[in-house]
Amino acid sequence: MVGALAVAYRCPICYCNAVGGNDQLVLDGNSIAVNPAGDLIAQLPAFREAEAIVDTESSAVLTARPTR
């Protein structure tokens, strides 16, 4: 769905999701970034805090490595 929106609007989209819990809400992370072609170029891990610098013009799929 995010990839289709990136293609329709011809722009990169970064979907940033929080991690943790708040009352009955569970926030699972899994942030993603797609380029203007709709290709997934970054995906951060689930249930872990992480950050990444993303080249939004890239077509290479990136994966985040957890830091310890």
Sine and cosine of phi, psi and omega as CSV:
sin_phi,cos_phi,sin_psi,cos_psi,sin_omega,cos_omega
0.00,0.00,-0.69,0.73,0.01,-1.00
-0.92,0.40,-0.65,0.76,0.03,-1.00
-0.88,0.47,-0.64,0.77,0.02,-1.00
-0.91,0.41,-0.61,0.79,0.04,-1.00
-0.92,0.38,-0.62,0.79,0.03,-1.00
-0.89,0.46,-0.65,0.76,0.03,-1.00
-0.92,0.38,-0.70,0.71,-0.04,-1.00
-0.88,0.47,-0.64,0.77,-0.03,-1.00
-0.99,-0.12,-0.04,1.00,0.03,-1.00
0.81,0.59,0.72,0.69,0.03,-1.00
-0.51,-0.86,0.43,-0.90,0.06,-1.00
-0.94,0.34,0.48,-0.88,0.05,-1.00
-0.76,-0.65,0.75,-0.66,0.10,-0.99
-0.92,-0.39,0.87,-0.50,0.02,-1.00
-0.97,-0.23,0.95,-0.32,-0.07,-1.00
-0.96,-0.27,0.84,-0.54,-0.05,-1.00
-0.88,-0.48,0.68,-0.74,0.01,-1.00
-0.96,0.27,0.22,-0.98,0.02,-1.00
-0.82,-0.57,0.68,-0.73,0.07,-1.00
0.77,-0.64,-0.25,-0.97,-0.01,-1.00
-0.74,-0.68,0.51,-0.86,0.03,-1.00
-0.56,-0.83,0.95,-0.31,-0.08,-1.00
0.81,0.58,-0.91,-0.42,-0.03,-1.00
-0.99,-0.17,0.17,0.99,-0.03,-1.00
-0.99,-0.15,0.76,-0.64,0.08,-1.00
-0.92,-0.40,0.86,-0.51,-0.01,-1.00
-0.97,-0.24,0.89,-0.45,-0.22,-0.97
-0.99,-0.15,0.07,1.00,-0.03,-1.00
0.97,0.23,-0.77,-0.63,0.00,-1.00
0.86,0.51,0.64,0.77,0.06,-1.00
-0.90,0.43,0.53,-0.85,-0.01,-1.00
-0.69,-0.72,0.31,-0.95,0.13,-0.99
-0.67,-0.74,0.66,-0.75,0.07,-1.00
-0.81,-0.58,0.51,-0.86,0.02,-1.00
-1.00,0.05,0.08,-1.00,-0.03,-1.00
-0.87,0.50,-0.35,0.94,0.05,-1.00
-0.99,0.13,-0.07,1.00,0.00,-1.00
1.00,0.04,0.13,0.99,0.00,-1.00
-0.99,0.13,0.67,-0.74,0.08,-1.00
-0.94,0.35,0.85,-0.52,-0.03,-1.00
-0.90,-0.43,-0.18,0.98,0.06,-1.00
-0.36,-0.93,0.62,-0.79,0.12,-0.99
-0.57,-0.82,0.84,-0.54,0.00,-1.00
-1.00,-0.01,0.33,-0.94,-0.11,-0.99
-0.94,0.35,0.33,-0.94,0.05,-1.00
-1.00,0.06,0.56,-0.83,0.11,-0.99
0.83,0.56,0.51,0.86,0.03,-1.00
-0.56,-0.83,0.66,-0.75,0.10,-0.99
-0.95,0.32,0.71,-0.71,0.01,-1.00
-0.39,-0.92,0.36,-0.93,0.09,-1.00
-0.59,-0.81,0.43,-0.90,-0.02,-1.00
-0.48,-0.88,0.49,-0.87,0.15,-0.99
-0.99,-0.14,0.80,-0.60,-0.13,-0.99
-0.87,-0.49,0.78,-0.63,0.13,-0.99
-1.00,0.09,0.97,-0.25,-0.11,-0.99
-0.95,0.32,-0.16,0.99,0.07,-1.00
-1.00,-0.07,-0.02,1.00,-0.04,-1.00
-0.97,0.24,0.43,-0.90,0.12,-0.99
-0.91,-0.42,-0.08,1.00,0.01,-1.00
-0.98,0.18,0.69,-0.72,0.03,-1.00
-0.98,0.21,0.78,-0.62,0.02,-1.00
-0.95,-0.31,0.54,-0.84,0.11,-0.99
-0.82,-0.57,0.63,-0.78,0.01,-1.00
-0.99,0.11,0.63,-0.78,0.08,-1.00
-0.97,-0.25,0.79,-0.62,-0.01,-1.00
-0.91,0.42,0.64,-0.77,0.07,-1.00
-0.99,-0.13,0.52,-0.85,-0.01,-1.00
-0.86,-0.51,0.00,0.00,0.00,0.00
